[in-house]
């Protein structure tokens, strides 16, 4: 045997930061396993273990390539890194001069650390048009939690550091099984279940958690806010709220009381399809058996009522006193290194940059620092003279996850803008690029994990060399930045740049790399910050009123409803009864599997073997009515198009609701689309109706009809 080593590092297979031990033999990764010394105590999920096949995949991109044909035609030539980077730099300079700095956009996929690089690159180029999926995933939570409590990150305290664990937990519309795949939080969540008394699951479909639930509210997709307002009404009417907390530490209780009174149980049952007894039971348990937590799924944010959905969550927490108390929702104290994200925040967005944010008028709240993706797409597709001219995508499959796939394809095909894609594999997004840059896997690079929940950071340590000429995304961004705006990118190496990011913790990259984790846990955490001088001298929340704002003064000032509210989805049995006649089923497009991470991993054999074709869940009653058979192909048709997925007939889904697998494409199918039109639910979604706060379209609550696929329509289906 040649050289063998075990590297202590951090998994980046999803947003999580699970500690990993990676075994390397002769420069090749041969084994990965959980690190018992880490925050996640040796646990890993299927995706994490399958990184072995991911990193060693024969399909990895190895060299920079430039297209020689039309966009999407699949004609490429290999180029050197210098040629690639110089060309990209020239295109950035040209766009900045000719059309303005705001026409250069930098995007990310799920980010996972790359977000601080993409924001810094965009800002250093004079553009606030950073494109992220945050507006349909997590940004509403950060923003609304921030407005109401003054602090933008509230996390479930599953840790027991303050002497208590949550007694009642609400798991709200997780499209993904939290028990098996939702980053490091899955591990802590599962551990906390040893202490939980009541588990309340709010979800239209059965999950591993519903079998353990005390109450399972199987709601009509898109009606979460009505359900939460109904719960608040029960809690207020029955005087079960936390009187001491409400009286001393909240603002606007009387106004909230009036708003909640608009949601009596009978009305809420009618809206949500959840029996009123269950809603009342859930409300009472959450108010009485405290402390409690609410684990929020991103399906709440994939609705045109996204902002208000989160308003409901935080007000429910507020009236039950479930903020800052041990075992409730916490804003964690950061580790000694501070916020690594400051790496981009130190370049502020100027008023001129802000004024040029794409879609700033559509998503006023989201436009604090990011572009509205759907607006970017619409402008490119329409050939708007002010459209984005250079788009550098640091991974990400916007072509797959954005609403209205046909329009997104049209935008991707446009020859009027220059597109760069950084990626590990060729996929639908890279197929339409001008230049594709091969990136290193996270086991092939040095970087810092700084994602949620923010009480620790950990090291992504390089275990092996990347294949061919692949480079880390940090290196690529640094090289582009140095070529165009060198004053913002003064570092000669990635290591120097990492030293800079860690400087507040008085630790160098080399030291951190050995230490692997810097954390603030246990007794170092501070509970009940509002009772101390932590946020405000004399106590209070860091909000304009110094209180947790059940009635948001900031939203009022911005012209929004200051109180939580339910708004029917843009297309639903109630809001569009005419469409409902022809499309009589509620469609939710957010079905996600624990072995995929959004658009990733369908090309990993171990993971793909769990689900070869994309499936749609449908109840036996509904299936019987429309001639759908389990395991057979079905059409799902909305007013905008139709797709085919395999039927999964299960009593676990609410009758009358159809849940289609999201991000559905087939990497093995021919490019440029790789089977995207066959099964991708965004062929059915619309990008014309948005959440007025964050700009989310209705992705998880639409209307559809279903029918079997006839033999004549099966010829092009993946085998
Ligand atoms: S949960 Fe995420 S970070 Fe943890 S092992 Fe799985 S893929 Fe890796």
Boltz pocket constraint, residues with backbone or C-beta under 6 A from the ligand:
constraints:
  - pocket:
      binder: B
      contacts: [[A, 11], [A, 12], [A, 13], [A, 14], [A, 15], [A, 16], [A, 17], [A, 18], [A, 43], [A, 44], [A, 45], [A, 46], [A, 47], [A, 48], [A, 49], [A, 180], [A, 181], [A, 182], [A, 183], [A, 184]]
      max_distance: 6.0
